[in-house]
Amino acid sequence: MQDSPRKILVAMSGGVDSSVAAALLLEQGHEVVGAFMKNWSGCDWETDKRDAQRVAAGLGIDFYVYDFEKEYRERVYEYMIAEYAAGRTPNPDVMCNREVKFDLLMNVADALGCSQLATGHYARIRTEGETIELLKGVDSNKDQSYFLCRLGQKELRRAVFPVGELTKSEVRRIAQKYHLATAEKKDSQGLCFVGMVDMQTFLKERIPTQTGPIVTTDGEVIGEHEGIQYYTIGQRHGLGVGGGEPWYVVDRRLETNELVVGHEDDPALLAREIHAMDVHWVSGAEPVFPVICQAKIRYRQEDQLCTVTPIQGDYVDEKGNVDRQATLNIQFDQAQRAVAPGQFVVFYHQDVLIGSAVAV
């Protein structure tokens, strides 16, 4: 945090974290401006907007509302649908941060004369020489650095994460201290545009059903699916296959429209080596390989020790398929369960997020 007062735009979602972020910056003597983003009409955005307005009014700061629904649909929603349609497992929250919060809202900051953009993410920033580092939040149970894994130096130089040094319980206490309207508000869950329906029902609205066989890893047909794009690796529920031990999705064969399942201890669910593409290094510079670090293949996963090396030439999988997009080989010390194509693999050196890539 800079010593001199600055004009800072705060992305106020109507939740307690961003509310406290605004309060802390105001307490530190900065000129604070609040902004609410309407990203989707179908969710309860009006309630969130009113909560954010109430907090801004209580703090005595200017407050603006921006309608980004068109851009959100194009950059986040359509990305998610396209990934599922291609048989991959996307993460819309990662894309929302890159494409909306730290792009569109950063432009708003410029227009309002704000030098920085603050959010309620549980993450931290540290300057090391000429490099801005992105660190995990102090509260390991709330750390949200994973969702910021596609940010780079341009964004981080202007980003502020006021609650990153705090635990959730401390944030709640501060909200109560300032009598913020969101002090007791529950955290939001899930994707707003999915709503209360399950993911499969939601996807059917955009991805046509295409029935095909559900087969075991031994080749036995045990059922029928409505479309392999509706499932993800490791999924257990919603398969419509009963009796005996539960089944888990271990593969989606696009070429034959087969959904492959196995039992919980099936070796097909485990992988010690995975490959990735679309590599992004937070520092902007490629590291010296091999990189020995920790990685997560999903949010809330414990850090996993791994060694990262570049792929020389085309990647050829165990079936002989050639993927010219894969550029990283990630060798884990321990086998990883249910690695799905499309997931973000996020790399850390202890608390420092150094980069990310997309599993193939």
BALUMKE-735601 format. One record per residue: residue number from 1; x, y, z of N, C-alpha, C in turn. Coordinates in steps of 0.2 Angstrom, whole numbers, plus 5000, padded with zeros to 4 digits. Example, Ala and Ser with C-alpha at 12.3 -4.5 7.8 and 13.67 -1.06 7.14 Angstrom:
2
(1,(5066,4972,5039),(5062,4978,5039),(5066,4984,5039)) (2,(5064,4989,5035),(5068,4995,5036),(5064,5000,5039)) 
END
This chain:
360
(1,(5004,4994,5000),(5000,5000,5000),(5004,5006,5000)) (2,(5003,5011,4996),(5007,5017,4995),(5006,5022,5002)) (3,(5011,5026,5004),(5010,5030,5009),(5006,5036,5008)) (4,(5007,5039,5002),(5003,5045,5000),(4996,5043,4998)) (5,(4991,5047,4999),(4984,5046,4998),(4983,5046,4990)) (6,(4979,5041,4988),(4977,5040,4981),(4970,5040,4980)) (7,(4968,5041,4973),(4961,5040,4972),(4960,5033,4969)) (8,(4956,5029,4973),(4956,5022,4971),(4949,5020,4970)) (9,(4948,5016,4964),(4941,5013,4963),(4940,5006,4966)) (10,(4935,5005,4970),(4934,4999,4973),(4928,4995,4969)) (11,(4929,4989,4967),(4924,4985,4964),(4920,4982,4970)) (12,(4914,4985,4971),(4909,4983,4976),(4904,4979,4974)) (13,(4904,4973,4976),(4900,4967,4974),(4893,4967,4978)) (14,(4893,4970,4983),(4887,4970,4988),(4889,4965,4993)) (15,(4895,4962,4993),(4897,4957,4999),(4901,4961,5004)) (16,(4902,4957,5009),(4906,4960,5015),(4913,4961,5014)) (17,(4916,4957,5009),(4924,4958,5008),(4925,4964,5005)) (18,(4922,4966,4999),(4923,4972,4995),(4920,4978,4999)) (19,(4915,4977,5004),(4913,4983,5008),(4919,4985,5013)) (20,(4922,4980,5016),(4927,4981,5021),(4933,4984,5017)) (21,(4934,4982,5011),(4940,4984,5007),(4939,4992,5006)) (22,(4933,4994,5005),(4932,5001,5004),(4933,5005,5010)) (23,(4930,5002,5016),(4931,5005,5022),(4938,5006,5024)) (24,(4942,5001,5023),(4949,5001,5025),(4953,5006,5021)) (25,(4952,5007,5015),(4955,5012,5011),(4953,5019,5013)) (26,(4947,5020,5015),(4945,5026,5017),(4948,5028,5023)) (27,(4949,5023,5028),(4952,5024,5034),(4960,5026,5033)) (28,(4963,5023,5028),(4970,5025,5027),(4971,5031,5024)) (29,(4965,5035,5022),(4966,5042,5020),(4965,5043,5012)) (30,(4964,5037,5009),(4963,5038,5001),(4956,5040,4999)) (31,(4956,5043,4993),(4950,5045,4990),(4947,5039,4987)) (32,(4941,5037,4990),(4938,5030,4987),(4932,5031,4983)) (33,(4931,5028,4978),(4925,5028,4973),(4923,5021,4973)) (34,(4916,5020,4974),(4914,5013,4973),(4911,5012,4966)) (35,(4911,5006,4964),(4908,5004,4957),(4905,4997,4958)) (36,(4899,4996,4955),(4896,4990,4955),(4895,4988,4948)) (37,(4896,4981,4946),(4896,4979,4940),(4890,4974,4939)) (38,(4885,4976,4934),(4880,4972,4933),(4882,4967,4927)) (39,(4883,4961,4929),(4886,4956,4924),(4880,4951,4921)) (40,(4875,4951,4924),(4870,4946,4922),(4863,4947,4925)) (41,(4858,4948,4920),(4851,4950,4922),(4848,4944,4926)) (42,(4849,4938,4925),(4845,4933,4928),(4846,4932,4936)) (43,(4852,4934,4938),(4853,4933,4945),(4850,4939,4950)) (44,(4852,4938,4956),(4849,4943,4961),(4853,4949,4961)) (45,(4855,4952,4955),(4860,4958,4955),(4857,4964,4958)) (46,(4850,4965,4958),(4847,4971,4961),(4848,4972,4969)) (47,(4848,4966,4972),(4849,4966,4979),(4856,4967,4981)) (48,(4861,4964,4977),(4868,4966,4978),(4869,4973,4977)) (49,(4866,4976,4972),(4867,4983,4970),(4865,4987,4976)) (50,(4859,4986,4978),(4856,4990,4984),(4861,4989,4990)) (51,(4864,4983,4991),(4868,4982,4997),(4874,4986,4996)) (52,(4877,4986,4990),(4883,4990,4989),(4882,4998,4990)) (53,(4876,5000,4987),(4874,5007,4988),(4873,5009,4995)) (54,(4871,5005,4999),(4870,5006,5006),(4876,5007,5010)) (55,(4881,5003,5008),(4888,5003,5011),(4891,5009,5009)) (56,(4891,5011,5002),(4894,5017,4999),(4891,5023,5003)) (57,(4884,5023,5004),(4881,5029,5007),(4883,5030,5014)) (58,(4884,5024,5018),(4886,5024,5024),(4893,5027,5025)) (59,(4897,5025,5020),(4904,5027,5020),(4905,5034,5018)) (60,(4900,5037,5014),(4900,5044,5011),(4905,5044,5005)) (61,(4905,5039,5001),(4909,5039,4995),(4904,5039,4989)) (62,(4907,5041,4983),(4903,5041,4977),(4903,5034,4975)) (63,(4897,5033,4971),(4896,5026,4969),(4893,5026,4962)) (64,(4895,5021,4958),(4893,5021,4951),(4891,5014,4949)) (65,(4886,5013,4945),(4884,5006,4942),(4886,5006,4935)) (66,(4889,5000,4933),(4891,4999,4926),(4887,4993,4924)) (67,(4885,4993,4918),(4881,4987,4915),(4886,4984,4910)) (68,(4889,4978,4912),(4894,4975,4908),(4891,4968,4905)) (69,(4885,4967,4905),(4882,4961,4903),(4883,4959,4896)) (70,(4883,4963,4892),(4885,4961,4885),(4892,4958,4884)) (71,(4897,4962,4887),(4904,4960,4887),(4905,4954,4891)) (72,(4901,4953,4897),(4902,4947,4901),(4899,4941,4897)) (73,(4894,4942,4894),(4891,4936,4890),(4896,4934,4884)) (74,(4899,4939,4881),(4904,4937,4876),(4910,4934,4878)) (75,(4913,4937,4884),(4920,4935,4886),(4920,4929,4891)) (76,(4915,4929,4895),(4915,4924,4900),(4910,4918,4899)) (77,(4903,4920,4898),(4898,4915,4897),(4899,4911,4891)) (78,(4901,4914,4885),(4902,4911,4879),(4908,4906,4879)) (79,(4913,4909,4883),(4919,4905,4884),(4918,4898,4888)) (80,(4913,4899,4893),(4911,4893,4897),(4908,4888,4892)) (81,(4903,4890,4889),(4899,4886,4884),(4903,4883,4879)) (82,(4908,4886,4876),(4912,4884,4871),(4917,4878,4874)) (83,(4919,4879,4880),(4924,4874,4883),(4920,4868,4885)) (84,(4914,4868,4887),(4910,4862,4889),(4908,4859,4882)) (85,(4907,4863,4877),(4905,4860,4871),(4911,4856,4868)) (86,(4917,4858,4869),(4923,4855,4867),(4925,4849,4871)) (87,(4921,4848,4877),(4923,4842,4881),(4928,4844,4886)) (88,(4929,4851,4888),(4934,4853,4893),(4930,4856,4899)) (89,(4933,4857,4904),(4931,4859,4910),(4933,4866,4912)) (90,(4929,4872,4911),(4932,4878,4911),(4931,4881,4918)) (91,(4934,4887,4919),(4933,4891,4926),(4931,4898,4924)) (92,(4925,4899,4924),(4922,4906,4922),(4925,4912,4927)) (93,(4926,4910,4934),(4928,4915,4938),(4935,4918,4936)) (94,(4939,4913,4934),(4946,4915,4932),(4945,4920,4926)) (95,(4941,4919,4921),(4940,4923,4916),(4937,4930,4917)) (96,(4932,4929,4922),(4929,4935,4924),(4934,4940,4927)) (97,(4939,4938,4931),(4944,4943,4934),(4948,4946,4928)) (98,(4950,4942,4924),(4954,4944,4918),(4951,4949,4913)) (99,(4945,4946,4911),(4941,4950,4906),(4937,4955,4908)) (100,(4934,4955,4914),(4929,4960,4916),(4932,4965,4922)) (101,(4934,4962,4928),(4936,4966,4933),(4943,4970,4931)) (102,(4948,4966,4929),(4954,4969,4928),(4955,4971,4921)) (103,(4950,4972,4917),(4950,4975,4910),(4945,4981,4910)) (104,(4939,4979,4909),(4933,4984,4909),(4933,4988,4915)) (105,(4934,4986,4921),(4933,4990,4926),(4940,4994,4927)) (106,(4945,4992,4925),(4951,4996,4925),(4951,5002,4920)) (107,(4947,5001,4915),(4946,5006,4910),(4941,5012,4913)) (108,(4936,5009,4918),(4932,5014,4922),(4937,5018,4926)) (109,(4941,5015,4929),(4946,5018,4934),(4950,5024,4930)) (110,(4952,5022,4924),(4955,5028,4920),(4950,5033,4919)) (111,(4944,5032,4917),(4939,5037,4916),(4938,5041,4922)) (112,(4938,5038,4928),(4936,5042,4934),(4943,5045,4937)) (113,(4948,5044,4934),(4954,5047,4937),(4957,5044,4943)) (114,(4956,5037,4943),(4958,5033,4949),(4965,5030,4946)) (115,(4970,5030,4951),(4976,5027,4949),(4976,5019,4950)) (116,(4972,5017,4955),(4972,5010,4956),(4965,5007,4957)) (117,(4964,5000,4956),(4958,4997,4957),(4959,4992,4963)) (118,(4954,4992,4967),(4954,4988,4973),(4948,4983,4973)) (119,(4949,4977,4975),(4944,4972,4975),(4944,4968,4982)) (120,(4939,4964,4984),(4939,4961,4990),(4942,4954,4990)) (121,(4946,4953,4985),(4949,4946,4985),(4954,4945,4991)) (122,(4954,4939,4993),(4959,4937,4998),(4966,4935,4995)) (123,(4970,4940,4993),(4976,4939,4990),(4980,4945,4992)) (124,(4987,4944,4990),(4991,4950,4992),(4996,4952,4987)) (125,(4999,4957,4987),(5004,4960,4982),(5010,4962,4986)) (126,(5016,4960,4982),(5022,4962,4985),(5027,4964,4979)) (127,(5031,4969,4981),(5036,4972,4976),(5043,4969,4977)) (128,(5045,4966,4972),(5052,4963,4973),(5056,4966,4967)) (129,(5060,4971,4968),(5064,4974,4963),(5059,4978,4958)) (130,(5060,4976,4952),(5055,4978,4946),(5049,4974,4945)) (131,(5048,4968,4949),(5043,4964,4948),(5037,4964,4954)) (132,(5031,4964,4952),(5026,4964,4956),(5024,4957,4957)) (133,(5024,4954,4963),(5022,4947,4965),(5015,4947,4967)) (134,(5012,4941,4965),(5005,4940,4968),(5006,4934,4973)) (135,(5003,4935,4979),(5004,4931,4984),(4997,4928,4987)) (136,(4997,4922,4990),(4991,4920,4993),(4988,4924,4998)) (137,(4982,4924,5000),(4979,4928,5006),(4982,4925,5012)) (138,(4982,4928,5017),(4984,4926,5024),(4980,4920,5026)) (139,(4973,4921,5025),(4968,4916,5027),(4968,4910,5022)) (140,(4971,4905,5024),(4972,4899,5019),(4965,4896,5018)) (141,(4960,4897,5022),(4954,4894,5020),(4950,4899,5015)) (142,(4952,4905,5014),(4949,4910,5010),(4953,4912,5004)) (143,(4959,4910,5004),(4964,4912,4999),(4961,4911,4992)) (144,(4961,4917,4988),(4958,4917,4981),(4963,4919,4976)) (145,(4969,4918,4977),(4974,4919,4972),(4973,4915,4966)) (146,(4971,4909,4967),(4969,4904,4961),(4965,4908,4956)) (147,(4960,4912,4958),(4956,4915,4953),(4959,4921,4949)) (148,(4965,4923,4952),(4968,4929,4949),(4974,4927,4945)) (149,(4975,4920,4943),(4981,4917,4940),(4982,4920,4933)) (150,(4978,4923,4930),(4979,4926,4923),(4981,4933,4923)) (151,(4982,4936,4929),(4984,4943,4929),(4991,4943,4928)) (152,(4993,4949,4925),(5000,4950,4924),(5003,4957,4927)) (153,(5009,4959,4925),(5012,4965,4928),(5008,4971,4927)) (154,(5005,4972,4921),(5001,4978,4920),(4995,4978,4925)) (155,(4991,4973,4926),(4986,4973,4931),(4988,4974,4938)) (156,(4993,4970,4940),(4995,4970,4947),(4998,4976,4949)) (157,(5001,4980,4945),(5004,4987,4946),(4999,4991,4949)) (158,(4993,4990,4947),(4987,4995,4949),(4982,4992,4954)) (159,(4983,4985,4955),(4978,4982,4959),(4980,4983,4967)) (160,(4974,4983,4971),(4975,4983,4978),(4970,4978,4981)) (161,(4973,4974,4986),(4968,4969,4989),(4969,4970,4997)) (162,(4964,4975,4999),(4965,4977,5006),(4963,4972,5011)) (163,(4959,4966,5009),(4958,4961,5015),(4963,4955,5014)) (164,(4967,4955,5010),(4972,4950,5009),(4976,4948,5015)) (165,(4977,4953,5019),(4981,4952,5026),(4977,4950,5031)) (166,(4970,4949,5030),(4966,4948,5036),(4962,4941,5035)) (167,(4960,4938,5040),(4956,4932,5040),(4949,4934,5039)) (168,(4944,4929,5038),(4937,4931,5037),(4934,4933,5043)) (169,(4936,4930,5049),(4933,4933,5055),(4935,4940,5056)) (170,(4941,4942,5055),(4943,4949,5056),(4939,4953,5051)) (171,(4938,4951,5045),(4934,4955,5040),(4927,4956,5043)) (172,(4924,4951,5046),(4917,4952,5049),(4917,4957,5055)) (173,(4923,4957,5059),(4923,4961,5065),(4924,4968,5062)) (174,(4928,4969,5057),(4928,4976,5054),(4922,4979,5052)) (175,(4918,4974,5048),(4912,4976,5045),(4907,4978,5051)) (176,(4907,4975,5056),(4903,4976,5062),(4905,4983,5065)) (177,(4912,4984,5066),(4914,4990,5069),(4912,4996,5065)) (178,(4912,4996,5058),(4909,5001,5054),(4902,5001,5053)) (179,(4898,4997,5056),(4891,4996,5055),(4889,4995,5047)) (180,(4893,4992,5044),(4892,4991,5037),(4885,4986,5036)) (181,(4882,4988,5031),(4875,4985,5029),(4876,4977,5027)) (182,(4882,4976,5025),(4884,4969,5023),(4887,4965,5028)) (183,(4888,4967,5034),(4892,4964,5040),(4890,4957,5041)) (184,(4883,4955,5041),(4881,4948,5042),(4879,4945,5036)) (185,(4880,4948,5030),(4878,4945,5024),(4882,4938,5022)) (186,(4879,4933,5020),(4882,4927,5018),(4886,4928,5012)) (187,(4891,4924,5011),(4895,4924,5005),(4891,4921,4999)) (188,(4892,4923,4993),(4889,4921,4987),(4891,4914,4986)) (189,(4887,4910,4983),(4889,4903,4981),(4888,4902,4973)) (190,(4892,4899,4970),(4891,4897,4963),(4891,4902,4958)) (191,(4889,4901,4952),(4889,4905,4946),(4882,4908,4946)) (192,(4882,4915,4945),(4875,4918,4945),(4871,4916,4939)) (193,(4874,4915,4933),(4870,4914,4928),(4867,4907,4927)) (194,(4870,4902,4932),(4867,4896,4932),(4861,4895,4936)) (195,(4861,4900,4942),(4855,4900,4946),(4855,4894,4950)) (196,(4848,4892,4952),(4847,4886,4956),(4847,4880,4953)) (197,(4847,4879,4946),(4847,4873,4942),(4854,4870,4942)) (198,(4854,4863,4941),(4860,4860,4941),(4864,4861,4934)) (199,(4870,4860,4934),(4874,4862,4928),(4872,4858,4922)) (200,(4870,4852,4923),(4868,4848,4917),(4862,4851,4914)) (201,(4857,4853,4918),(4851,4856,4915),(4852,4863,4912)) (202,(4857,4866,4915),(4859,4873,4912),(4862,4872,4905)) (203,(4867,4867,4905),(4870,4866,4899),(4866,4864,4893)) (204,(4861,4860,4895),(4856,4858,4890),(4853,4863,4886)) (205,(4852,4869,4889),(4849,4875,4886),(4853,4877,4880)) (206,(4860,4876,4880),(4864,4878,4875),(4867,4873,4870)) (207,(4869,4867,4873),(4872,4862,4870),(4867,4856,4869)) (208,(4866,4855,4862),(4861,4850,4861),(4862,4843,4863)) (209,(4857,4839,4865),(4858,4832,4868),(4861,4828,4862)) (210,(4865,4823,4864),(4867,4818,4859),(4869,4812,4863)) (211,(4864,4808,4863),(4864,4802,4867),(4870,4797,4864)) (212,(4873,4793,4869),(4878,4789,4867),(4879,4784,4873)) (213,(4883,4779,4872),(4884,4774,4878),(4888,4776,4883)) (214,(4887,4774,4889),(4891,4774,4895),(4894,4768,4896)) (215,(4901,4768,4895),(4905,4761,4895),(4910,4761,4901)) (216,(4911,4756,4904),(4916,4755,4909),(4923,4755,4906)) (217,(4928,4755,4910),(4935,4755,4907),(4937,4748,4904)) (218,(4933,4743,4906),(4934,4737,4903),(4930,4736,4897)) (219,(4926,4741,4895),(4922,4741,4888),(4915,4739,4889)) (220,(4913,4737,4895),(4906,4735,4895),(4901,4741,4895)) (221,(4896,4741,4891),(4891,4746,4891),(4886,4745,4897)) (222,(4885,4750,4901),(4881,4750,4907),(4875,4755,4907)) (223,(4875,4759,4902),(4870,4764,4902),(4870,4769,4896)) (224,(4866,4774,4896),(4866,4779,4891),(4866,4786,4893)) (225,(4870,4790,4890),(4871,4797,4892),(4867,4801,4887)) (226,(4866,4808,4889),(4863,4812,4884),(4867,4817,4881)) (227,(4874,4817,4883),(4879,4821,4879),(4885,4821,4884)) (228,(4891,4819,4881),(4896,4819,4886),(4899,4826,4888)) (229,(4897,4831,4884),(4899,4838,4886),(4896,4840,4893)) (230,(4890,4836,4895),(4887,4838,4901),(4891,4836,4907)) (231,(4896,4832,4906),(4900,4829,4912),(4907,4831,4912)) (232,(4910,4830,4918),(4917,4832,4919),(4920,4826,4922)) (233,(4927,4826,4921),(4931,4820,4924),(4930,4820,4932)) (234,(4929,4814,4935),(4929,4814,4942),(4921,4814,4944)) (235,(4917,4816,4940),(4910,4817,4942),(4907,4810,4944)) (236,(4903,4810,4950),(4900,4804,4952),(4892,4804,4951)) (237,(4889,4810,4953),(4882,4810,4953),(4879,4812,4946)) (238,(4873,4810,4945),(4870,4812,4939),(4871,4808,4933)) (239,(4874,4802,4934),(4876,4798,4929),(4870,4793,4927)) (240,(4865,4792,4931),(4860,4788,4930),(4861,4780,4929)) (241,(4867,4779,4932),(4869,4772,4933),(4869,4769,4940)) (242,(4864,4765,4941),(4864,4763,4948),(4866,4756,4950)) (243,(4866,4754,4956),(4868,4747,4958),(4875,4746,4959)) (244,(4877,4743,4965),(4884,4741,4967),(4888,4748,4969)) (245,(4894,4747,4968),(4899,4753,4969),(4897,4759,4965)) (246,(4898,4765,4967),(4897,4771,4963),(4902,4771,4957)) (247,(4900,4774,4952),(4904,4775,4946),(4906,4783,4945)) (248,(4912,4783,4943),(4915,4790,4942),(4917,4791,4934)) (249,(4916,4797,4932),(4918,4798,4925),(4926,4799,4925)) (250,(4929,4795,4920),(4936,4794,4919),(4938,4797,4913)) (251,(4934,4797,4908),(4935,4800,4901),(4929,4802,4897)) (252,(4930,4806,4892),(4925,4808,4888),(4928,4807,4881)) (253,(4925,4802,4877),(4928,4801,4870),(4924,4804,4865)) (254,(4926,4810,4863),(4923,4814,4858),(4922,4811,4852)) (255,(4927,4807,4850),(4927,4804,4843),(4922,4798,4843)) (256,(4920,4795,4848),(4915,4789,4848),(4909,4791,4852)) (257,(4909,4797,4855),(4903,4799,4859),(4902,4794,4865)) (258,(4907,4792,4868),(4907,4787,4874),(4909,4791,4880)) (259,(4905,4790,4885),(4906,4792,4892),(4909,4786,4896)) (260,(4916,4787,4898),(4919,4781,4901),(4919,4782,4908)) (261,(4917,4777,4912),(4917,4777,4919),(4921,4771,4923)) (262,(4923,4773,4929),(4926,4768,4933),(4924,4768,4940)) (263,(4927,4764,4944),(4925,4764,4951),(4930,4769,4954)) (264,(4929,4770,4961),(4933,4775,4964),(4941,4774,4964)) (265,(4943,4768,4964),(4950,4766,4964),(4952,4764,4957)) (266,(4949,4766,4952),(4951,4765,4945),(4957,4769,4944)) (267,(4963,4765,4941),(4969,4769,4940),(4968,4774,4934)) (268,(4962,4774,4930),(4961,4779,4925),(4959,4786,4928)) (269,(4958,4786,4935),(4956,4792,4938),(4962,4796,4940)) (270,(4968,4793,4940),(4974,4795,4943),(4979,4797,4937)) (271,(4983,4802,4938),(4988,4804,4933),(4994,4808,4937)) (272,(5000,4805,4936),(5006,4809,4939),(5009,4814,4934)) (273,(5008,4813,4928),(5010,4817,4923),(5005,4820,4919)) (274,(5004,4827,4918),(4999,4830,4914),(5003,4835,4909)) (275,(4999,4837,4904),(5002,4842,4900),(4997,4848,4899)) (276,(5000,4854,4898),(4996,4860,4898),(4998,4864,4892)) (277,(4994,4869,4891),(4995,4874,4885),(4993,4881,4888)) (278,(4993,4886,4884),(4991,4893,4885),(4994,4895,4892)) (279,(5001,4895,4892),(5005,4896,4898),(5005,4904,4899)) (280,(5005,4906,4906),(5005,4913,4908),(5010,4913,4914)) (281,(5015,4917,4913),(5019,4918,4919),(5018,4925,4922)) (282,(5017,4926,4928),(5015,4932,4931),(5020,4938,4930)) (283,(5026,4936,4931),(5032,4941,4930),(5032,4943,4923)) (284,(5029,4940,4918),(5030,4941,4911),(5036,4938,4908)) (285,(5040,4935,4912),(5046,4932,4909),(5046,4924,4910)) (286,(5048,4920,4905),(5049,4913,4906),(5054,4911,4911)) (287,(5052,4907,4916),(5057,4905,4921),(5063,4900,4918)) (288,(5068,4899,4922),(5073,4894,4921),(5070,4887,4922)) (289,(5070,4883,4917),(5068,4876,4918),(5073,4872,4920)) (290,(5072,4866,4924),(5065,4864,4926),(5063,4868,4932)) (291,(5057,4869,4933),(5054,4873,4938),(5051,4868,4943)) (292,(5054,4868,4949),(5052,4864,4955),(5047,4868,4959)) (293,(5041,4867,4960),(5036,4871,4963),(5030,4867,4966)) (294,(5025,4871,4968),(5019,4867,4970),(5014,4870,4965)) (295,(5008,4866,4964),(5003,4867,4959),(4996,4865,4962)) (296,(4991,4868,4960),(4984,4866,4961),(4981,4865,4954)) (297,(4977,4860,4953),(4973,4859,4947),(4966,4861,4948)) (298,(4964,4863,4955),(4957,4866,4956),(4958,4870,4962)) (299,(4953,4875,4963),(4953,4879,4969),(4951,4874,4975)) (300,(4954,4876,4981),(4954,4873,4987),(4958,4866,4988)) (301,(4961,4864,4982),(4966,4859,4983),(4972,4861,4987)) (302,(4974,4856,4990),(4981,4857,4994),(4986,4857,4989)) (303,(4991,4861,4990),(4997,4862,4986),(5000,4855,4984)) (304,(5002,4854,4978),(5005,4848,4976),(5012,4849,4973)) (305,(5017,4845,4976),(5024,4846,4973),(5024,4844,4966)) (306,(5028,4847,4962),(5028,4845,4955),(5035,4848,4952)) (307,(5036,4846,4946),(5042,4848,4942),(5039,4850,4935)) (308,(5040,4856,4933),(5038,4858,4927),(5043,4859,4921)) (309,(5042,4856,4916),(5047,4857,4910),(5044,4858,4904)) (310,(5047,4862,4899),(5044,4863,4892),(5044,4857,4888)) (311,(5039,4856,4884),(5038,4851,4879),(5042,4852,4873)) (312,(5046,4848,4871),(5050,4849,4865),(5047,4846,4859)) (313,(5044,4849,4854),(5040,4846,4848),(5033,4845,4850)) (314,(5030,4841,4846),(5023,4840,4848),(5022,4835,4853)) (315,(5017,4836,4857),(5015,4831,4863),(5011,4826,4860)) (316,(5013,4819,4861),(5009,4814,4859),(5007,4810,4865)) (317,(5000,4809,4866),(4998,4806,4872),(4998,4798,4871)) (318,(4996,4795,4876),(4997,4787,4877),(4993,4784,4871)) (319,(4988,4787,4868),(4984,4784,4863),(4987,4786,4856)) (320,(4992,4789,4856),(4995,4791,4850),(4993,4798,4846)) (321,(4988,4801,4850),(4985,4807,4848),(4991,4813,4848)) (322,(4991,4817,4843),(4996,4822,4843),(4992,4829,4845)) (323,(4995,4833,4850),(4992,4839,4852),(4998,4844,4851)) (324,(4997,4848,4846),(5003,4853,4845),(5002,4859,4849)) (325,(4997,4860,4853),(4996,4865,4858),(4999,4865,4864)) (326,(5000,4858,4867),(5003,4857,4873),(5010,4860,4873)) (327,(5012,4864,4878),(5019,4866,4879),(5022,4865,4885)) (328,(5019,4862,4890),(5022,4861,4897),(5021,4854,4899)) (329,(5026,4851,4902),(5025,4844,4905),(5025,4845,4913)) (330,(5020,4843,4916),(5020,4844,4923),(5020,4837,4927)) (331,(5026,4836,4930),(5027,4829,4934),(5025,4830,4941)) (332,(5020,4827,4944),(5019,4828,4951),(5022,4822,4955)) (333,(5024,4824,4961),(5027,4819,4965),(5022,4814,4967)) (334,(5016,4816,4968),(5010,4811,4969),(5005,4811,4964)) (335,(5002,4806,4962),(4997,4805,4957),(4991,4810,4959)) (336,(4988,4813,4954),(4983,4818,4955),(4976,4814,4952)) (337,(4971,4816,4956),(4965,4813,4954),(4960,4817,4950)) (338,(4957,4814,4945),(4952,4818,4941),(4955,4824,4938)) (339,(4960,4824,4934),(4962,4830,4931),(4958,4830,4924)) (340,(4955,4836,4923),(4951,4837,4917),(4954,4842,4913)) (341,(4954,4841,4906),(4956,4846,4901),(4952,4852,4902)) (342,(4955,4858,4901),(4952,4864,4902),(4953,4867,4909)) (343,(4955,4863,4914),(4956,4866,4921),(4962,4870,4921)) (344,(4962,4875,4925),(4968,4879,4926),(4973,4876,4931)) (345,(4979,4875,4929),(4984,4872,4933),(4988,4879,4935)) (346,(4988,4880,4942),(4991,4886,4945),(4997,4884,4949)) (347,(5003,4888,4947),(5009,4886,4950),(5011,4891,4955)) (348,(5014,4888,4961),(5016,4893,4966),(5023,4891,4969)) (349,(5027,4896,4971),(5033,4895,4975),(5031,4897,4982)) (350,(5030,4892,4986),(5027,4894,4993),(5021,4898,4992)) (351,(5021,4904,4995),(5015,4908,4994),(5014,4913,4988)) (352,(5019,4912,4984),(5020,4917,4978),(5017,4913,4972)) (353,(5012,4916,4969),(5009,4913,4963),(5013,4915,4957)) (354,(5016,4910,4953),(5021,4912,4948),(5018,4911,4941)) (355,(5013,4907,4940),(5010,4907,4934),(5005,4902,4933)) (356,(5002,4900,4927),(4997,4896,4926),(4997,4893,4919)) (357,(4993,4888,4918),(4992,4885,4911),(4986,4881,4911)) (358,(4984,4879,4905),(4977,4875,4905),(4979,4868,4903)) (359,(4976,4863,4907),(4977,4856,4906),(4974,4854,4899)) (360,(4978,4850,4896),(4975,4847,4889),(4973,4840,4890)) 
END
